[in-house]
């Protein structure tokens, strides 16, 4: 994370996890890492949210992954799965 912002990891990219990540983006509190065991699923959800970031006036990053190493250094971890 190069933005100097906080980092929040959301484990689980289903309805609850994706909604949680979206609300966090609306609040503009941190960069978000969305993690799911199905990598393409988390990446797709993160891409959808990233494409809406201009509408939300959100300047952070939203990334999707299946690799737990990507959530290292998170300030907060939300488990929804």
Gaussian input, Z-matrix of N, CA and C with variables (Angstrom, degrees):
# hf/3-21g

backbone

0 1
 N
 C     1     B1
 C     2     B2     1     A1
 N     3     B3     2     A2     1     D1
 C     4     B4     3     A3     2     D2
 C     5     B5     4     A4     3     D3
 N     6     B6     5     A5     4     D4
 C     7     B7     6     A6     5     D5
 C     8     B8     7     A7     6     D6
 N     9     B9     8     A8     7     D7
 C    10    B10     9     A9     8     D8
 C    11    B11    10    A10     9     D9
 N    12    B12    11    A11    10    D10
 C    13    B13    12    A12    11    D11
 C    14    B14    13    A13    12    D12
 N    15    B15    14    A14    13    D13
 C    16    B16    15    A15    14    D14
 C    17    B17    16    A16    15    D15
 N    18    B18    17    A17    16    D16
 C    19    B19    18    A18    17    D17
 C    20    B20    19    A19    18    D18
 N    21    B21    20    A20    19    D19
 C    22    B22    21    A21    20    D20
 C    23    B23    22    A22    21    D21
 N    24    B24    23    A23    22    D22
 C    25    B25    24    A24    23    D23
 C    26    B26    25    A25    24    D24
 N    27    B27    26    A26    25    D25
 C    28    B28    27    A27    26    D26
 C    29    B29    28    A28    27    D27
 N    30    B30    29    A29    28    D28
 C    31    B31    30    A30    29    D29
 C    32    B32    31    A31    30    D30
 N    33    B33    32    A32    31    D31
 C    34    B34    33    A33    32    D32
 C    35    B35    34    A34    33    D33
 N    36    B36    35    A35    34    D34
 C    37    B37    36    A36    35    D35
 C    38    B38    37    A37    36    D36
 N    39    B39    38    A38    37    D37
 C    40    B40    39    A39    38    D38
 C    41    B41    40    A40    39    D39
 N    42    B42    41    A41    40    D40
 C    43    B43    42    A42    41    D41
 C    44    B44    43    A43    42    D42
 N    45    B45    44    A44    43    D43
 C    46    B46    45    A45    44    D44
 C    47    B47    46    A46    45    D45
 N    48    B48    47    A47    46    D46
 C    49    B49    48    A48    47    D47
 C    50    B50    49    A49    48    D48
 N    51    B51    50    A50    49    D49
 C    52    B52    51    A51    50    D50
 C    53    B53    52    A52    51    D51
 N    54    B54    53    A53    52    D52
 C    55    B55    54    A54    53    D53
 C    56    B56    55    A55    54    D54
 N    57    B57    56    A56    55    D55
 C    58    B58    57    A57    56    D56
 C    59    B59    58    A58    57    D57
 N    60    B60    59    A59    58    D58
 C    61    B61    60    A60    59    D59
 C    62    B62    61    A61    60    D60
 N    63    B63    62    A62    61    D61
 C    64    B64    63    A63    62    D62
 C    65    B65    64    A64    63    D63
 N    66    B66    65    A65    64    D64
 C    67    B67    66    A66    65    D65
 C    68    B68    67    A67    66    D66
 N    69    B69    68    A68    67    D67
 C    70    B70    69    A69    68    D68
 C    71    B71    70    A70    69    D69
 N    72    B72    71    A71    70    D70
 C    73    B73    72    A72    71    D71
 C    74    B74    73    A73    72    D72
 N    75    B75    74    A74    73    D73
 C    76    B76    75    A75    74    D74
 C    77    B77    76    A76    75    D75
 N    78    B78    77    A77    76    D76
 C    79    B79    78    A78    77    D77
 C    80    B80    79    A79    78    D78
 N    81    B81    80    A80    79    D79
 C    82    B82    81    A81    80    D80
 C    83    B83    82    A82    81    D81
 N    84    B84    83    A83    82    D82
 C    85    B85    84    A84    83    D83
 C    86    B86    85    A85    84    D84
 N    87    B87    86    A86    85    D85
 C    88    B88    87    A87    86    D86
 C    89    B89    88    A88    87    D87
 N    90    B90    89    A89    88    D88
 C    91    B91    90    A90    89    D89
 C    92    B92    91    A91    90    D90
 N    93    B93    92    A92    91    D91
 C    94    B94    93    A93    92    D92
 C    95    B95    94    A94    93    D93
 N    96    B96    95    A95    94    D94
 C    97    B97    96    A96    95    D95
 C    98    B98    97    A97    96    D96
 N    99    B99    98    A98    97    D97
 C   100   B100    99    A99    98    D98
 C   101   B101   100   A100    99    D99
 N   102   B102   101   A101   100   D100
 C   103   B103   102   A102   101   D101
 C   104   B104   103   A103   102   D102
 N   105   B105   104   A104   103   D103
 C   106   B106   105   A105   104   D104
 C   107   B107   106   A106   105   D105
 N   108   B108   107   A107   106   D106
 C   109   B109   108   A108   107   D107
 C   110   B110   109   A109   108   D108
 N   111   B111   110   A110   109   D109
 C   112   B112   111   A111   110   D110
 C   113   B113   112   A112   111   D111
 N   114   B114   113   A113   112   D112
 C   115   B115   114   A114   113   D113
 C   116   B116   115   A115   114   D114
 N   117   B117   116   A116   115   D115
 C   118   B118   117   A117   116   D116
 C   119   B119   118   A118   117   D117
 N   120   B120   119   A119   118   D118
 C   121   B121   120   A120   119   D119
 C   122   B122   121   A121   120   D120
 N   123   B123   122   A122   121   D121
 C   124   B124   123   A123   122   D122
 C   125   B125   124   A124   123   D123
 N   126   B126   125   A125   124   D124
 C   127   B127   126   A126   125   D125
 C   128   B128   127   A127   126   D126
 N   129   B129   128   A128   127   D127
 C   130   B130   129   A129   128   D128
 C   131   B131   130   A130   129   D129
 N   132   B132   131   A131   130   D130
 C   133   B133   132   A132   131   D131
 C   134   B134   133   A133   132   D132
 N   135   B135   134   A134   133   D133
 C   136   B136   135   A135   134   D134
 C   137   B137   136   A136   135   D135
 N   138   B138   137   A137   136   D136
 C   139   B139   138   A138   137   D137
 C   140   B140   139   A139   138   D138
 N   141   B141   140   A140   139   D139
 C   142   B142   141   A141   140   D140
 C   143   B143   142   A142   141   D141
 N   144   B144   143   A143   142   D142
 C   145   B145   144   A144   143   D143
 C   146   B146   145   A145   144   D144
 N   147   B147   146   A146   145   D145
 C   148   B148   147   A147   146   D146
 C   149   B149   148   A148   147   D147
 N   150   B150   149   A149   148   D148
 C   151   B151   150   A150   149   D149
 C   152   B152   151   A151   150   D150
 N   153   B153   152   A152   151   D151
 C   154   B154   153   A153   152   D152
 C   155   B155   154   A154   153   D153
 N   156   B156   155   A155   154   D154
 C   157   B157   156   A156   155   D155
 C   158   B158   157   A157   156   D156
 N   159   B159   158   A158   157   D157
 C   160   B160   159   A159   158   D158
 C   161   B161   160   A160   159   D159
 N   162   B162   161   A161   160   D160
 C   163   B163   162   A162   161   D161
 C   164   B164   163   A163   162   D162
 N   165   B165   164   A164   163   D163
 C   166   B166   165   A165   164   D164
 C   167   B167   166   A166   165   D165
 N   168   B168   167   A167   166   D166
 C   169   B169   168   A168   167   D167
 C   170   B170   169   A169   168   D168
 N   171   B171   170   A170   169   D169
 C   172   B172   171   A171   170   D170
 C   173   B173   172   A172   171   D171
 N   174   B174   173   A173   172   D172
 C   175   B175   174   A174   173   D173
 C   176   B176   175   A175   174   D174
 N   177   B177   176   A176   175   D175
 C   178   B178   177   A177   176   D176
 C   179   B179   178   A178   177   D177
 N   180   B180   179   A179   178   D178
 C   181   B181   180   A180   179   D179
 C   182   B182   181   A181   180   D180
 N   183   B183   182   A182   181   D181
 C   184   B184   183   A183   182   D182
 C   185   B185   184   A184   183   D183
 N   186   B186   185   A185   184   D184
 C   187   B187   186   A186   185   D185
 C   188   B188   187   A187   186   D186
 N   189   B189   188   A188   187   D187
 C   190   B190   189   A189   188   D188
 C   191   B191   190   A190   189   D189
 N   192   B192   191   A191   190   D190
 C   193   B193   192   A192   191   D191
 C   194   B194   193   A193   192   D192
 N   195   B195   194   A194   193   D193
 C   196   B196   195   A195   194   D194
 C   197   B197   196   A196   195   D195
 N   198   B198   197   A197   196   D196
 C   199   B199   198   A198   197   D197
 C   200   B200   199   A199   198   D198
 N   201   B201   200   A200   199   D199
 C   202   B202   201   A201   200   D200
 C   203   B203   202   A202   201   D201
 N   204   B204   203   A203   202   D202
 C   205   B205   204   A204   203   D203
 C   206   B206   205   A205   204   D204
 N   207   B207   206   A206   205   D205
 C   208   B208   207   A207   206   D206
 C   209   B209   208   A208   207   D207
 N   210   B210   209   A209   208   D208
 C   211   B211   210   A210   209   D209
 C   212   B212   211   A211   210   D210
 N   213   B213   212   A212   211   D211
 C   214   B214   213   A213   212   D212
 C   215   B215   214   A214   213   D213
 N   216   B216   215   A215   214   D214
 C   217   B217   216   A216   215   D215
 C   218   B218   217   A217   216   D216
 N   219   B219   218   A218   217   D217
 C   220   B220   219   A219   218   D218
 C   221   B221   220   A220   219   D219
 N   222   B222   221   A221   220   D220
 C   223   B223   222   A222   221   D221
 C   224   B224   223   A223   222   D222
 N   225   B225   224   A224   223   D223
 C   226   B226   225   A225   224   D224
 C   227   B227   226   A226   225   D225
 N   228   B228   227   A227   226   D226
 C   229   B229   228   A228   227   D227
 C   230   B230   229   A229   228   D228
 N   231   B231   230   A230   229   D229
 C   232   B232   231   A231   230   D230
 C   233   B233   232   A232   231   D231
 N   234   B234   233   A233   232   D232
 C   235   B235   234   A234   233   D233
 C   236   B236   235   A235   234   D234
 N   237   B237   236   A236   235   D235
 C   238   B238   237   A237   236   D236
 C   239   B239   238   A238   237   D237
 N   240   B240   239   A239   238   D238
 C   241   B241   240   A240   239   D239
 C   242   B242   241   A241   240   D240

   B1=1.4510
   B2=1.5224
   B3=1.2734
   B4=1.4542
   B5=1.5189
   B6=1.3123
   B7=1.4603
   B8=1.5214
   B9=1.3367
   B10=1.4459
   B11=1.5128
   B12=1.3096
   B13=1.4626
   B14=1.5153
   B15=1.3006
   B16=1.4545
   B17=1.5180
   B18=1.3226
   B19=1.4633
   B20=1.5231
   B21=1.3162
   B22=1.4591
   B23=1.5165
   B24=1.3276
   B25=1.4607
   B26=1.5198
   B27=1.3113
   B28=1.4646
   B29=1.5139
   B30=1.3286
   B31=1.4604
   B32=1.5209
   B33=1.3105
   B34=1.4560
   B35=1.5158
   B36=1.3281
   B37=1.4656
   B38=1.5236
   B39=1.3156
   B40=1.4622
   B41=1.5185
   B42=1.3124
   B43=1.4661
   B44=1.5218
   B45=1.3279
   B46=1.4656
   B47=1.5257
   B48=1.3275
   B49=1.4598
   B50=1.5156
   B51=1.3209
   B52=1.4621
   B53=1.5273
   B54=1.3178
   B55=1.4628
   B56=1.5185
   B57=1.3184
   B58=1.4635
   B59=1.5261
   B60=1.3212
   B61=1.4655
   B62=1.5274
   B63=1.3215
   B64=1.4628
   B65=1.5285
   B66=1.3292
   B67=1.4682
   B68=1.5290
   B69=1.3328
   B70=1.4654
   B71=1.5258
   B72=1.3239
   B73=1.4646
   B74=1.5292
   B75=1.3208
   B76=1.4654
   B77=1.5259
   B78=1.3337
   B79=1.4626
   B80=1.5288
   B81=1.3379
   B82=1.4720
   B83=1.5225
   B84=1.3309
   B85=1.4632
   B86=1.5200
   B87=1.3334
   B88=1.4654
   B89=1.5192
   B90=1.3302
   B91=1.4575
   B92=1.5230
   B93=1.3218
   B94=1.4607
   B95=1.5192
   B96=1.3321
   B97=1.4601
   B98=1.5185
   B99=1.3036
   B100=1.4597
   B101=1.5178
   B102=1.3220
   B103=1.4596
   B104=1.5221
   B105=1.3161
   B106=1.4616
   B107=1.5219
   B108=1.3266
   B109=1.4642
   B110=1.5184
   B111=1.3160
   B112=1.4580
   B113=1.5241
   B114=1.3356
   B115=1.4646
   B116=1.5199
   B117=1.2910
   B118=1.4534
   B119=1.5164
   B120=1.3083
   B121=1.4604
   B122=1.5246
   B123=1.3246
   B124=1.4693
   B125=1.5244
   B126=1.3235
   B127=1.4672
   B128=1.5249
   B129=1.3274
   B130=1.4592
   B131=1.5144
   B132=1.3277
   B133=1.4686
   B134=1.5275
   B135=1.3367
   B136=1.4665
   B137=1.5267
   B138=1.3227
   B139=1.4646
   B140=1.5258
   B141=1.3301
   B142=1.4682
   B143=1.5275
   B144=1.3363
   B145=1.4643
   B146=1.5232
   B147=1.3155
   B148=1.4706
   B149=1.5211
   B150=1.3245
   B151=1.4608
   B152=1.5245
   B153=1.3191
   B154=1.4640
   B155=1.5203
   B156=1.3209
   B157=1.4627
   B158=1.5290
   B159=1.3235
   B160=1.4689
   B161=1.5174
   B162=1.3168
   B163=1.4625
   B164=1.5239
   B165=1.3382
   B166=1.4647
   B167=1.5233
   B168=1.3374
   B169=1.4606
   B170=1.5321
   B171=1.3312
   B172=1.4695
   B173=1.5152
   B174=1.3221
   B175=1.4599
   B176=1.5262
   B177=1.3134
   B178=1.4627
   B179=1.5172
   B180=1.3146
   B181=1.4591
   B182=1.5168
   B183=1.3112
   B184=1.4619
   B185=1.5161
   B186=1.3221
   B187=1.4577
   B188=1.5160
   B189=1.3107
   B190=1.4546
   B191=1.5131
   B192=1.3163
   B193=1.4583
   B194=1.5220
   B195=1.3245
   B196=1.4623
   B197=1.5252
   B198=1.3206
   B199=1.4646
   B200=1.5277
   B201=1.3269
   B202=1.4647
   B203=1.5237
   B204=1.3217
   B205=1.4672
   B206=1.5242
   B207=1.3209
   B208=1.4652
   B209=1.5255
   B210=1.3311
   B211=1.4673
   B212=1.5303
   B213=1.3356
   B214=1.4683
   B215=1.5236
   B216=1.3061
   B217=1.4584
   B218=1.5121
   B219=1.3184
   B220=1.4647
   B221=1.5238
   B222=1.3135
   B223=1.4581
   B224=1.5222
   B225=1.3239
   B226=1.4620
   B227=1.5175
   B228=1.3398
   B229=1.4654
   B230=1.5213
   B231=1.3195
   B232=1.4614
   B233=1.5202
   B234=1.3340
   B235=1.4626
   B236=1.5212
   B237=1.3355
   B238=1.4626
   B239=1.5105
   B240=1.3234
   B241=1.4670
   B242=1.5087
   A1=108.39
   A2=116.65
   A3=120.87
   A4=113.29
   A5=117.69
   A6=119.69
   A7=113.19
   A8=119.37
   A9=121.60
   A10=113.05
   A11=116.86
   A12=121.78
   A13=109.97
   A14=115.12
   A15=119.80
   A16=109.61
   A17=114.78
   A18=121.19
   A19=108.07
   A20=115.66
   A21=121.35
   A22=108.50
   A23=115.64
   A24=121.70
   A25=108.52
   A26=115.95
   A27=121.86
   A28=106.59
   A29=116.05
   A30=121.18
   A31=108.17
   A32=115.07
   A33=122.35
   A34=109.31
   A35=117.00
   A36=120.97
   A37=112.06
   A38=116.56
   A39=120.10
   A40=110.64
   A41=116.83
   A42=120.37
   A43=112.76
   A44=117.06
   A45=120.32
   A46=110.72
   A47=117.19
   A48=120.88
   A49=112.85
   A50=116.75
   A51=120.56
   A52=110.77
   A53=117.04
   A54=120.39
   A55=110.70
   A56=116.75
   A57=121.31
   A58=110.40
   A59=116.81
   A60=121.16
   A61=110.66
   A62=117.38
   A63=121.45
   A64=111.22
   A65=116.56
   A66=120.38
   A67=110.30
   A68=116.67
   A69=119.79
   A70=110.76
   A71=116.76
   A72=120.32
   A73=110.40
   A74=117.13
   A75=120.62
   A76=111.04
   A77=115.95
   A78=121.18
   A79=112.25
   A80=116.87
   A81=122.66
   A82=112.41
   A83=117.57
   A84=120.45
   A85=114.33
   A86=118.45
   A87=118.96
   A88=110.50
   A89=114.47
   A90=120.23
   A91=106.76
   A92=117.03
   A93=121.13
   A94=110.44
   A95=115.01
   A96=121.29
   A97=106.92
   A98=116.57
   A99=123.44
   A100=107.68
   A101=117.19
   A102=121.88
   A103=110.40
   A104=116.01
   A105=121.59
   A106=108.19
   A107=117.05
   A108=119.15
   A109=111.39
   A110=117.44
   A111=122.01
   A112=107.81
   A113=116.45
   A114=121.82
   A115=113.23
   A116=117.89
   A117=119.96
   A118=112.60
   A119=116.99
   A120=121.96
   A121=110.54
   A122=117.03
   A123=121.17
   A124=110.99
   A125=116.28
   A126=119.42
   A127=111.15
   A128=117.01
   A129=121.08
   A130=112.32
   A131=116.31
   A132=120.27
   A133=110.46
   A134=116.09
   A135=120.22
   A136=110.83
   A137=117.01
   A138=120.71
   A139=110.96
   A140=116.35
   A141=119.94
   A142=110.92
   A143=116.09
   A144=119.73
   A145=111.42
   A146=116.87
   A147=120.70
   A148=111.03
   A149=116.18
   A150=119.66
   A151=111.89
   A152=117.26
   A153=121.66
   A154=112.49
   A155=117.86
   A156=120.41
   A157=112.74
   A158=118.19
   A159=119.63
   A160=111.63
   A161=116.58
   A162=120.78
   A163=109.97
   A164=115.90
   A165=121.26
   A166=112.53
   A167=116.90
   A168=121.83
   A169=110.46
   A170=115.08
   A171=122.82
   A172=108.42
   A173=116.85
   A174=120.41
   A175=113.28
   A176=117.39
   A177=121.22
   A178=111.35
   A179=115.30
   A180=120.31
   A181=110.17
   A182=114.91
   A183=122.48
   A184=105.84
   A185=116.40
   A186=120.40
   A187=110.00
   A188=115.78
   A189=122.52
   A190=109.89
   A191=116.28
   A192=120.67
   A193=111.09
   A194=115.00
   A195=121.81
   A196=109.70
   A197=116.90
   A198=122.72
   A199=110.26
   A200=115.82
   A201=120.06
   A202=112.32
   A203=119.00
   A204=121.15
   A205=111.47
   A206=117.28
   A207=121.12
   A208=113.24
   A209=117.43
   A210=118.89
   A211=111.94
   A212=116.52
   A213=120.16
   A214=109.56
   A215=115.89
   A216=120.86
   A217=114.34
   A218=117.05
   A219=119.85
   A220=110.10
   A221=115.77
   A222=121.04
   A223=111.24
   A224=115.81
   A225=122.59
   A226=107.76
   A227=116.11
   A228=121.56
   A229=107.64
   A230=116.04
   A231=122.42
   A232=107.22
   A233=116.77
   A234=121.31
   A235=108.12
   A236=115.94
   A237=120.14
   A238=112.24
   A239=117.41
   A240=119.22
   A241=111.47
   D1=114.47
   D2=-176.82
   D3=-101.12
   D4=-4.58
   D5=-174.47
   D6=-82.57
   D7=-9.32
   D8=-177.46
   D9=76.82
   D10=3.87
   D11=178.60
   D12=-85.98
   D13=166.58
   D14=173.03
   D15=-68.89
   D16=162.06
   D17=-178.99
   D18=-125.65
   D19=126.98
   D20=177.78
   D21=-119.39
   D22=128.72
   D23=176.61
   D24=-102.05
   D25=134.48
   D26=174.97
   D27=-117.16
   D28=114.86
   D29=-179.60
   D30=-93.35
   D31=118.67
   D32=-176.28
   D33=108.22
   D34=114.65
   D35=-176.76
   D36=-106.04
   D37=20.01
   D38=176.75
   D39=-73.67
   D40=-160.62
   D41=-176.91
   D42=-58.75
   D43=-45.51
   D44=-177.76
   D45=-68.97
   D46=-47.18
   D47=-179.06
   D48=-64.19
   D49=-44.07
   D50=179.76
   D51=-65.47
   D52=-39.77
   D53=177.48
   D54=-65.06
   D55=-42.41
   D56=177.06
   D57=-58.98
   D58=-47.77
   D59=179.90
   D60=-61.97
   D61=-40.65
   D62=-179.88
   D63=-64.67
   D64=-42.82
   D65=178.58
   D66=-64.52
   D67=-40.18
   D68=176.71
   D69=-61.40
   D70=-39.37
   D71=177.24
   D72=-64.72
   D73=-40.94
   D74=177.72
   D75=-61.04
   D76=-35.56
   D77=-179.04
   D78=-79.09
   D79=-14.52
   D80=177.59
   D81=57.58
   D82=40.03
   D83=-175.01
   D84=-93.37
   D85=-20.27
   D86=-173.32
   D87=-169.42
   D88=167.85
   D89=166.06
   D90=-75.27
   D91=148.24
   D92=-172.51
   D93=-122.57
   D94=133.94
   D95=172.47
   D96=-117.76
   D97=119.43
   D98=-179.87
   D99=-101.08
   D100=118.84
   D101=-175.04
   D102=-116.03
   D103=134.90
   D104=176.12
   D105=-147.07
   D106=153.68
   D107=-179.48
   D108=-67.63
   D109=-20.46
   D110=175.69
   D111=-99.55
   D112=98.13
   D113=-170.39
   D114=-55.99
   D115=-45.61
   D116=-178.75
   D117=-62.01
   D118=-32.21
   D119=-179.85
   D120=-65.45
   D121=-50.23
   D122=-179.90
   D123=-64.50
   D124=-40.63
   D125=179.35
   D126=-63.86
   D127=-39.79
   D128=178.91
   D129=-64.46
   D130=-45.10
   D131=178.19
   D132=-62.36
   D133=-43.70
   D134=-179.98
   D135=-63.79
   D136=-39.29
   D137=178.50
   D138=-63.86
   D139=-43.61
   D140=177.18
   D141=-57.79
   D142=-45.41
   D143=-179.39
   D144=-67.79
   D145=-39.44
   D146=179.23
   D147=-61.71
   D148=-37.44
   D149=179.75
   D150=-69.44
   D151=-20.21
   D152=176.34
   D153=-93.39
   D154=-2.80
   D155=-173.28
   D156=-62.01
   D157=-30.63
   D158=177.58
   D159=-66.76
   D160=-37.67
   D161=178.11
   D162=-64.79
   D163=-36.94
   D164=-179.50
   D165=-82.36
   D166=-7.52
   D167=-173.47
   D168=57.95
   D169=39.01
   D170=-179.37
   D171=-99.67
   D172=121.99
   D173=-177.24
   D174=-105.18
   D175=6.96
   D176=177.92
   D177=-83.52
   D178=-173.73
   D179=178.14
   D180=-109.43
   D181=146.12
   D182=173.50
   D183=-127.04
   D184=116.93
   D185=-179.18
   D186=-123.68
   D187=151.10
   D188=176.92
   D189=-116.52
   D190=143.91
   D191=-176.27
   D192=-158.15
   D193=165.67
   D194=170.51
   D195=-118.52
   D196=5.23
   D197=-175.36
   D198=-102.44
   D199=115.78
   D200=-179.38
   D201=-62.14
   D202=-22.00
   D203=177.10
   D204=-63.17
   D205=-25.43
   D206=-178.55
   D207=-72.40
   D208=-14.86
   D209=178.26
   D210=-98.06
   D211=3.85
   D212=177.14
   D213=-58.83
   D214=138.87
   D215=179.13
   D216=82.64
   D217=7.75
   D218=178.73
   D219=-66.92
   D220=140.25
   D221=176.38
   D222=-77.96
   D223=-31.09
   D224=179.50
   D225=-140.11
   D226=140.11
   D227=174.26
   D228=-123.62
   D229=122.66
   D230=177.89
   D231=-107.31
   D232=123.92
   D233=-179.86
   D234=-104.93
   D235=118.04
   D236=-178.66
   D237=-116.56
   D238=-0.61
   D239=-176.91
   D240=-101.45

